[in-house]
Amino acid sequence: MAASSACWFEMAQSSCDLCVRDGGEPIVRKDKLRIVRVDDAAFPAFYRVIWNTHVCELSDLATSDRQACIEAVVTVERVLRAQLRPTKINLASLGNMVPHLHWHVIARFEWDSHFPHPVWGVAQRAVDPSPRSRLPVTLDGLDLAIRSAFD
Amino acid sequence: MAASSACWFEMAQSSCDLCVRDGGEPIVRKDKLRIVRVDDAAFPAFYRVIWNTHVCELSDLATSDRQACIEAVVTVERVLRAQLRPTKINLASLGNMVPHLHWHVIARFEWDSHFPHPVWGVAQRAVDPSPRSRLPVTLDGLDLAIRSAFD
């Protein structure tokens, strides 16, 4: 394998968490990718776009697959914006712990526990009432809107 | 402006830091986007792809512009992989503090101060000798490789 396309982890596909588990609550299943919702009380509108086959980095995908992956991310982003009017959308492909291509798509609000810092930083405030109760739609409604966007 | 495309910040373009400043050491300037290197001692191989015009979210771009933006991110990613053989590439579009579309492209290493956590989290270890001295190429060499990839 060429140096630039190698995955610098000694992680066999068989031991990759995203090869053997959904990685969250399944919302949409497509041939090449899936959308799951992450169960995070602090950030209830938190979805992942997960590429089904095991690749480590975005640049490992062929151009057409990369476009399909990003358009799926953007479709989730559009639904979150339309349904929630968040302060900001956060997108990230990190994979330091699970080097299997997946995108975090997170609706952020000025009132959330970490804003304006990334969700991976230090909490800035306690949030009460709960983040989930502050959303203008239910998570079931949000999931449904995402499913509809992929129909 | 339609609800789904509005920017939920009361930030006039004239007060946007990325509308008035480069946002880092300029490496590549193109009509629609620029590449800058971030001066971060802990993460020396840290670049940003910044869309030149003021848009808040990836979904605000037309499809062809979005593809151009992502292909620029991927081009930087490819150079970092080829030149540095990092443990992982981290990509993120956050913009909570500066809601002007920009992508962080960061080469991560198992030895870096925060690995396997995101760079925005809590440091896991002290790093000595310096991160910059551990890279297999100089930053000038890395900048040059990125410039060449955009020629």
Chai-1 contact restraints between the chains, C-beta under 6 A:
chainA,res_idxA,chainB,res_idxB,connection_type,confidence,min_distance_angstrom,max_distance_angstrom,comment,restraint_id
A,S4,B,R81,contact,1.0,0.0,6.0,A-B,restraint_1
A,S4,B,A82,contact,1.0,0.0,6.0,A-B,restraint_2
A,W8,B,T87,contact,1.0,0.0,6.0,A-B,restraint_3
A,E57,B,I89,contact,1.0,0.0,6.0,A-B,restraint_4
A,L58,B,V74,contact,1.0,0.0,6.0,A-B,restraint_5
A,S59,B,V74,contact,1.0,0.0,6.0,A-B,restraint_6
A,S59,B,E77,contact,1.0,0.0,6.0,A-B,restraint_7
A,S59,B,R78,contact,1.0,0.0,6.0,A-B,restraint_8
A,I70,B,I70,contact,1.0,0.0,6.0,A-B,restraint_9
A,V74,B,L58,contact,1.0,0.0,6.0,A-B,restraint_10
A,V74,B,S59,contact,1.0,0.0,6.0,A-B,restraint_11
A,E77,B,S59,contact,1.0,0.0,6.0,A-B,restraint_12
A,R78,B,S59,contact,1.0,0.0,6.0,A-B,restraint_13
A,R81,B,S4,contact,1.0,0.0,6.0,A-B,restraint_14
A,A82,B,S4,contact,1.0,0.0,6.0,A-B,restraint_15
A,T87,B,W8,contact,1.0,0.0,6.0,A-B,restraint_16
A,K88,B,G95,contact,1.0,0.0,6.0,A-B,restraint_17
A,K88,B,N96,contact,1.0,0.0,6.0,A-B,restraint_18
A,K88,B,P99,contact,1.0,0.0,6.0,A-B,restraint_19
A,I89,B,E57,contact,1.0,0.0,6.0,A-B,restraint_20
A,N90,B,L94,contact,1.0,0.0,6.0,A-B,restraint_21
A,L91,B,S93,contact,1.0,0.0,6.0,A-B,restraint_22
A,A92,B,A92,contact,1.0,0.0,6.0,A-B,restraint_23
A,S93,B,L91,contact,1.0,0.0,6.0,A-B,restraint_24
A,L94,B,N90,contact,1.0,0.0,6.0,A-B,restraint_25
A,L94,B,P118,contact,1.0,0.0,6.0,A-B,restraint_26
A,G95,B,K88,contact,1.0,0.0,6.0,A-B,restraint_27
A,N96,B,K88,contact,1.0,0.0,6.0,A-B,restraint_28
A,N96,B,P116,contact,1.0,0.0,6.0,A-B,restraint_29
A,M97,B,P116,contact,1.0,0.0,6.0,A-B,restraint_30
A,P99,B,K88,contact,1.0,0.0,6.0,A-B,restraint_31
A,P116,B,N96,contact,1.0,0.0,6.0,A-B,restraint_32
A,P116,B,M97,contact,1.0,0.0,6.0,A-B,restraint_33
A,P118,B,L94,contact,1.0,0.0,6.0,A-B,restraint_34
A,P118,B,W120,contact,1.0,0.0,6.0,A-B,restraint_35
A,W120,B,P118,contact,1.0,0.0,6.0,A-B,restraint_36
A,W120,B,W120,contact,1.0,0.0,6.0,A-B,restraint_37
A,W120,B,G121,contact,1.0,0.0,6.0,A-B,restraint_38
A,G121,B,W120,contact,1.0,0.0,6.0,A-B,restraint_39
